[in-house]
Amino acid sequence: MEIFIDELKINYVEKGEGEPVLMLHGWGSSTVPFNNIINLLSAKYRVVAVDFPGCGQSDTMKNPWTVDDYCDFVLKFCEKLGLDNPILMGHSHGGRVIMKLVGEKMLDPKKVVFFDCAGLIPKKSFKKKMRIATFKFIKRVLTLPVIKKFSGKALERARNHFGSSDYKSAPEVLRKTMVNVVNTDLRHLLPEFNCPTLLIWGENDTDTPLRDAKIIESLIKDSGLCVIKGAGHFSFLDNAVQTNAILKSFMKIG
């Protein structure tokens, strides 16, 4: 299915009837990894999952976004589809957006589920700090007016060498968007949550490590953490059977 929001063609999937559930995917992903959960929940709920701009089958935004822009997008999407304060579920970056939406009272869901959620800025190791500083220095030199017109390929090689795989594979507008969102720490909003919040996390997640889950759990008063043994950043895919059992209990699916 598709709709238009601010002249962008947006892809989404919808299944089931009942109380609405909105699912927000992680960075560079799409609705597809949620298929199993959508099938599970649609027995009782109206489940909607959307491809963020620049992901899946949705158009790419023209200018870099911040977390606020993603929140604005979600609110417009909810209005278009008539989703009135849906239950919110988010993986990684999708969870980051939910943190902002709920923490700043833009939405008031009955429940929230985080899968390996982003939104906290981790402490950087000395090695990582040096890597970032080196790239910034190279970029500053290569963008000097006297050099800039000759340095395009060199700058691209530096980005490819120093950037993460997500950063390197993204077009420029998404690279700048990624810098915006990963440098936004939202932990101060978590004490504002007043709904039951479930955290499902991979024991071996290296993108959003388990220590982040424990911080989030400590800051949201009505929350619980379920750790999926041996799972990584896509814990809900690594062990779908255990994830489904946890969700059936939390969402009261008989």
C-alpha positions as CSV (number, residue, x, y, z in Angstrom):
1,M,0.0,0.0,0.0
2,E,1.1,3.6,-0.5
3,I,0.2,7.1,0.4
4,F,1.8,10.5,-0.1
5,I,3.1,12.6,2.8
6,D,4.7,16.0,1.9
7,E,5.0,14.9,-1.7
8,L,6.9,11.7,-0.8
9,K,5.5,8.4,-1.8
10,I,5.4,6.2,1.4
11,N,5.0,2.5,1.4
12,Y,3.3,0.7,4.3
13,V,1.7,-2.6,5.1
14,E,-1.5,-3.1,7.1
15,K,-3.2,-6.3,8.4
16,G,-5.9,-7.1,10.9
17,E,-8.6,-5.3,12.7
18,G,-9.0,-3.9,16.2
19,E,-6.9,-1.6,18.4
20,P,-4.1,0.0,16.3
21,V,-0.4,-1.0,16.5
22,L,2.2,1.0,14.7
23,M,5.6,-0.6,13.9
24,L,8.7,1.4,13.1
25,H,11.8,-0.3,11.7
26,G,15.5,0.3,12.2
27,W,18.0,2.3,10.2
28,G,18.3,1.2,6.6
29,S,15.7,-1.5,7.1
30,S,12.0,-1.8,6.1
31,T,8.7,-3.4,7.1
32,V,9.9,-6.8,5.8
33,P,11.7,-8.0,9.0
34,F,8.4,-7.4,10.9
35,N,6.4,-9.8,8.8
36,N,6.3,-12.6,11.3
37,I,5.2,-10.2,14.1
38,I,2.6,-8.6,11.9
39,N,1.1,-12.0,11.3
40,L,1.1,-12.8,15.0
41,L,-0.5,-9.5,16.2
42,S,-3.0,-9.2,13.4
43,A,-5.1,-11.9,15.0
44,K,-6.2,-9.3,17.5
45,Y,-5.0,-5.9,16.3
46,R,-4.9,-3.6,13.4
47,V,-1.2,-3.7,12.7
48,V,0.5,-1.1,10.5
49,A,4.2,-0.9,9.6
50,V,5.7,1.9,7.5
51,D,8.9,2.3,5.4
52,F,10.6,5.4,6.6
53,P,11.6,7.8,3.8
54,G,14.8,6.6,2.1
55,C,14.1,3.0,3.2
56,G,12.3,0.0,1.7
57,Q,9.9,1.2,-1.1
58,S,9.4,4.7,0.2
59,D,10.8,7.8,-1.6
60,T,13.9,9.5,-0.2
61,M,13.6,12.9,1.5
62,K,15.3,15.8,-0.3
63,N,17.0,17.3,2.7
64,P,18.7,15.7,5.8
65,W,16.3,14.9,8.7
66,T,16.6,15.1,12.5
67,V,14.7,13.0,15.0
68,D,12.2,15.8,15.1
69,D,11.5,15.4,11.4
70,Y,10.9,11.7,11.9
71,C,8.5,12.4,14.7
72,D,6.6,14.9,12.5
73,F,6.5,12.3,9.7
74,V,5.0,9.7,12.1
75,L,2.4,12.1,13.4
76,K,1.3,12.9,9.8
77,F,1.3,9.2,8.9
78,C,-1.0,8.5,11.9
79,E,-3.3,11.3,11.0
80,K,-3.6,10.1,7.4
81,L,-4.4,6.5,8.4
82,G,-6.6,7.4,11.4
83,L,-4.3,5.8,14.0
84,D,-5.3,7.3,17.3
85,N,-2.5,6.9,19.8
86,P,-1.6,3.4,18.6
87,I,0.5,0.9,20.6
88,L,4.0,1.6,19.4
89,M,6.7,-0.9,18.6
90,G,10.1,0.0,17.3
91,H,13.4,-1.6,16.3
92,S,16.7,0.3,16.7
93,H,16.2,3.7,15.0
94,G,12.4,3.2,15.1
95,G,12.7,2.9,18.9
96,R,14.7,6.1,19.0
97,V,11.8,7.9,17.3
98,I,9.3,6.4,19.7
99,M,11.4,7.7,22.6
100,K,11.0,11.2,21.4
101,L,7.3,10.8,20.5
102,V,6.3,9.4,23.9
103,G,8.8,11.3,26.0
104,E,7.7,14.6,24.7
105,K,4.0,13.6,24.9
106,M,3.4,13.8,21.1
107,L,1.7,10.4,21.4
108,D,0.2,8.7,24.4
109,P,0.2,4.9,23.7
110,K,-1.2,2.3,26.0
111,K,1.9,0.2,25.5
112,V,5.4,0.4,24.0
113,V,7.7,-2.4,22.8
114,F,11.4,-1.7,22.1
115,F,13.4,-4.2,20.1
116,D,17.2,-3.5,20.5
117,C,16.4,0.2,20.7
118,A,18.7,3.1,19.7
119,G,18.5,6.5,21.3
120,L,21.4,6.6,23.8
121,I,24.8,7.9,22.8
122,P,27.4,5.3,24.0
123,K,30.7,6.2,25.5
124,K,33.4,6.1,22.8
125,S,36.6,4.2,23.2
126,F,39.9,6.0,22.8
127,K,40.4,4.2,19.5
128,K,37.1,5.3,18.2
129,K,37.6,8.9,19.4
130,M,40.9,9.0,17.5
131,R,39.3,7.5,14.4
132,I,36.6,10.2,14.4
133,A,39.2,13.0,15.1
134,T,41.4,11.8,12.2
135,F,38.5,11.8,9.8
136,K,37.4,15.3,10.9
137,F,40.9,16.6,10.4
138,I,41.2,15.0,6.9
139,K,37.7,16.4,6.0
140,R,38.7,19.9,7.2
141,V,41.8,19.8,5.1
142,L,40.1,18.4,2.0
143,T,37.3,21.0,2.1
144,L,39.6,24.0,2.2
145,P,38.7,26.4,-0.7
146,V,42.1,26.0,-2.3
147,I,41.9,22.2,-2.3
148,K,38.1,21.4,-2.4
149,K,37.7,21.4,-6.2
150,F,40.4,18.7,-6.5
151,S,39.6,16.6,-3.5
152,G,36.2,15.0,-4.3
153,K,37.6,11.4,-4.8
154,A,40.0,11.7,-1.8
155,L,37.2,12.8,0.5
156,E,35.0,9.9,-0.7
157,R,37.8,7.5,-0.1
158,A,38.2,8.9,3.5
159,R,34.5,8.4,4.1
160,N,34.7,4.8,2.9
161,H,37.7,4.1,5.1
162,F,36.5,5.7,8.3
163,G,32.7,5.4,8.1
164,S,30.5,2.5,9.3
165,S,29.0,0.2,6.8
166,D,25.6,1.9,7.2
167,Y,27.2,5.3,6.6
168,K,29.2,4.2,3.6
169,S,26.2,2.5,1.9
170,A,23.8,5.5,2.2
171,P,23.3,8.4,-0.2
172,E,24.5,11.8,0.9
173,V,21.2,13.0,2.3
174,L,20.9,9.9,4.5
175,R,24.5,10.1,5.6
176,K,23.8,13.6,6.9
177,T,20.6,12.4,8.4
178,M,22.4,9.5,10.1
179,V,24.9,12.0,11.7
180,N,22.0,14.0,13.0
181,V,20.1,11.1,14.6
182,V,23.0,9.1,16.1
183,N,24.3,12.3,17.8
184,T,21.0,12.8,19.6
185,D,20.8,11.3,23.2
186,L,17.2,10.9,24.4
187,R,17.7,9.2,27.8
188,H,16.4,12.3,29.6
189,L,13.0,11.7,28.1
190,L,12.6,8.1,29.4
191,P,11.4,9.1,32.9
192,E,8.4,10.8,31.2
193,F,7.0,7.4,30.0
194,N,3.8,6.5,31.8
195,C,2.8,3.3,29.9
196,P,3.9,-0.3,30.3
197,T,7.1,-0.7,28.2
198,L,8.6,-4.0,27.1
199,L,12.2,-4.3,26.1
200,I,13.3,-7.3,23.9
201,W,17.0,-7.4,23.5
202,G,19.7,-9.6,22.0
203,E,22.3,-10.8,24.5
204,N,25.0,-10.3,21.9
205,D,23.8,-7.1,20.3
206,T,26.9,-5.0,19.3
207,D,25.0,-2.1,17.7
208,T,22.9,-1.2,20.7
209,P,24.5,-3.3,23.5
210,L,22.7,-4.9,26.3
211,R,24.0,-2.3,28.8
212,D,21.8,0.3,26.9
213,A,18.8,-1.9,27.6
214,K,19.5,-1.9,31.3
215,I,19.9,1.9,31.4
216,I,16.5,2.3,29.6
217,E,14.9,-0.2,31.9
218,S,16.2,1.7,34.9
219,L,14.8,5.0,33.6
220,I,11.3,3.9,32.6
221,K,9.3,3.2,35.7
222,D,6.9,0.6,34.3
223,S,9.2,-1.4,32.2
224,G,10.6,-5.0,31.9
225,L,13.6,-6.4,30.0
226,C,13.6,-9.8,28.2
227,V,17.0,-10.9,27.0
228,I,17.1,-13.3,24.0
229,K,20.1,-15.6,24.6
230,G,22.6,-15.8,21.8
231,A,20.8,-13.2,19.7
232,G,22.2,-10.1,18.0
233,H,20.8,-6.7,16.9
234,F,17.8,-8.4,15.2
235,S,16.8,-10.4,18.3
236,F,13.2,-10.8,17.1
237,L,14.5,-12.5,14.0
238,D,17.3,-14.5,15.7
239,N,14.7,-16.2,17.9
240,A,11.3,-15.6,16.5
241,V,9.7,-18.4,18.7
242,Q,10.8,-16.9,22.0
243,T,9.9,-13.4,20.8
244,N,6.4,-14.4,19.7
245,A,5.8,-16.1,23.1
246,I,6.9,-12.9,24.9
247,L,4.7,-10.7,22.7
248,K,1.7,-13.0,23.1
249,S,1.9,-12.6,26.8
250,F,2.5,-8.8,26.8
251,M,-0.2,-8.1,24.1
252,K,-2.7,-10.6,25.7
253,I,-3.1,-12.8,22.6
254,G,-4.8,-16.0,23.6
